[in-house]
């Protein structure tokens, strides 16, 4: 399953940090952050609950970039 989320982040480097954090999260098959459109495209592993996984993605992103936001 793939989903797109609107994000708020200040710079391209921060967006890269968010992408790395999302890709390291269990349950995420692939995540791509586009700084220009302020969107995160996430593909989830089979059988995962996107809402639960995205809560963890948000927490992990806040650890590397505390002023970022993912609108769930």
C-alpha positions in Angstrom: 0.0 0.0 0.0 1.2 3.5 -0.9 0.1 6.8 0.7 1.1 10.4 0.3 1.4 12.8 3.3 1.8 16.5 3.4 4.8 17.6 5.4 6.3 20.9 6.8 10.1 21.2 6.8 12.4 24.1 6.5 15.2 22.9 4.2 16.2 20.2 1.7 18.8 18.8 4.1 16.1 18.4 6.8 13.9 16.7 4.2 16.7 14.2 3.5 17.0 13.5 7.2 13.3 12.8 7.4 13.5 10.5 4.4 16.3 8.5 6.0 14.4 8.3 9.3 11.3 7.1 7.6 13.1 4.5 5.6 14.7 3.1 8.7 11.3 2.6 10.4 9.9 -0.9 10.7 6.9 -1.4 8.4 8.1 1.1 5.8 9.1 -0.6 2.5 10.1 2.7 0.9 9.8 6.4 1.6 10.5 9.4 -0.6 10.4 13.0 0.6 10.0 15.7 -2.0 11.1 19.1 -0.5 9.8 21.1 -3.5 6.2 19.8 -3.1 6.4 19.2 0.7 5.1 15.7 0.4 6.2 12.3 1.7 5.3 9.2 -0.4 5.4 6.1 1.7 5.1 2.5 0.6 4.3 0.1 3.5 5.3 -3.5 4.0 2.6 -6.1 3.4 0.1 -6.4 6.3 1.2 -3.2 8.1 -1.3 -0.7 9.5 -0.3 2.7 7.9 -1.7 4.7 10.8 0.4 2.8 13.4 3.5 2.9 11.2 3.2 6.6 10.5 3.0 7.4 14.2 6.4 5.8 14.6 7.7 7.5 11.4 6.6 10.9 12.9 8.4 10.1 16.2 11.6 9.1 14.3 11.5 12.2 12.1 11.1 14.4 15.2 14.3 12.8 16.6 16.4 14.0 13.7 14.5 17.2 12.9 12.5 18.4 15.8 10.7 21.2 14.0 9.4 19.1 11.1 5.8 18.0 10.8 3.9 15.2 9.0 0.2 15.8 8.6 -1.5 12.4 9.2 
